[in-house]
Amino acid sequence: MRIILVLLWGMLMGSCSPSGSGENPWAGYATHKETGRLAWRPVSKARYGACIDATRWEMSSESAGAASYRPPLGCGYSGNQYWRVWLVNQLAANMDDFECIARFSDKAAAADGHRYSPVLNGFPRETESYRCE
């Protein structure tokens, strides 16, 4: 049983590339200082730890807009399989930061391995491009 848990955890953290997700399934987010709302940042990585590190670095750098963001920060996982996206975010991400897991209607999202993705709190549950499942 312990071996199964170690293998599952390794796959979820990115040491094994799970099928059905894009090359960089982890996207970073942080809190906007003025509005207090969570917002996606220009960070996408293959592994959760690398995403968290890159999001922290991006906020501390001199990049455009970095000074406008603060912790709390985090990363959300996206992929083409709803239950995998839900499970990985349940186990690794902070689900309290997410409104839901949404299904994107854009065919390019599926081709890129991002048909299902978390929606940050405060954003609509449905738009022209996605709807919460």
N, C-alpha and C positions, 0 to 999 in steps of 0.2 A: 504494500500500500504506500509506503514511504517513497518508493521509487516512482510510482505513478504521480504522486504529488510533486516531486522534484521535476519530473519531465514536463508536467503541465505548467508549473510555475516558470520553468525555463522557456517554454514556448510562448507563454503570455508576456514575458518580459523582453522577448525579442531575440533570444539566442538561437531560436529556430524560427524560420520564416513561415508563419502560418499561411496556408493558401487562402485565397479569397480576400486578401487585403493588399493595398498598394505597397510600393517600395518603402514609403515613409508613413506608416499609419498613425503615428502619434503627432498631434498638433498642440502647440502651447497656447495658453491663455493667461491673462493677468487682469488685475482690477484697475480700471481707469480712475485716476486720482480725483478728477472733477466730478464725475457722475457717480462713482462708486459701483458701476456696473462692470461685470466681467466682459472681456473682449478677446477675440482671437488675436494672437501675435504672429508675426511672420516666421514661425518656427515649425518645422516638421522633421521628424527623425524616425529611424527604424526601431529604436528601443525607448522604453519609458524613461529610464534613467538619463539617457542622452538628451531626451526632450526636456526634462526638468532642468538639467544643467544648462542647456542652450537657452531656455526661457529665462533663467536667472541671469545668465551672461548678457542676453539681449536687453534686459531691463537695466543692467548696470553699465551698458556701453554708451557710446555717443551716437548710436544709430538714431535715425529720424523718429521722433515720437517716444523714444524709450523713457525720457524723463516724465512723461505723462502717465506712467503706469507704476503700480506698486503691488506688493503681495496683498492678499493671497494670490497665488498663481498655481497653475497645474497643467496637466496634459490630458487630452481626450483621445481615445482610440477610434478609428473608423475602418470600415471594411465592407465587403459585399455580402456577408452573412449576418443577419440580424442577431441571432442568438450568440454568436461569437463576440460581436461588438458589445452586446449587453453584458455578457459574462466578463469579458476582459475589463470593461469599465467598472463593473461591480467589484472586481478583485483588486484592481490596481489604481484606478482613478478615484477622485472624490465625487461620488454621485450626487452629493448635496449641491454641487455647482451646476448640475445639469437639469434642465427642464424635462428632457426626454431623449430617447434615441429616435432620430428622424430618418425617414426614407426619402432620398433625393430622387426626383423624377428625371433629371438630366442624364441622358445615356452616357455622356462623357464621364460622369461621376462613377458609374459602374465600370467603365473601361479603365479608369484610373485606380479602381479598388476602393472607392469611397461612397458606395451607394447608401450605406447606413453610417450615421455620424451623430455624436451628441450635439444637442442644442443647448447653449448656455442659458442659465436662468435669466429671466427678463426679456428674452426674445420670444416672438410669436410661436405658437405650437404648429401653425400651418401658414405657408406662403405659397406663391406660385411655384417655387422650386422644391419645396419639401413639405412633409407633414409628419407629425409625431405618430409613432406606431403604438 
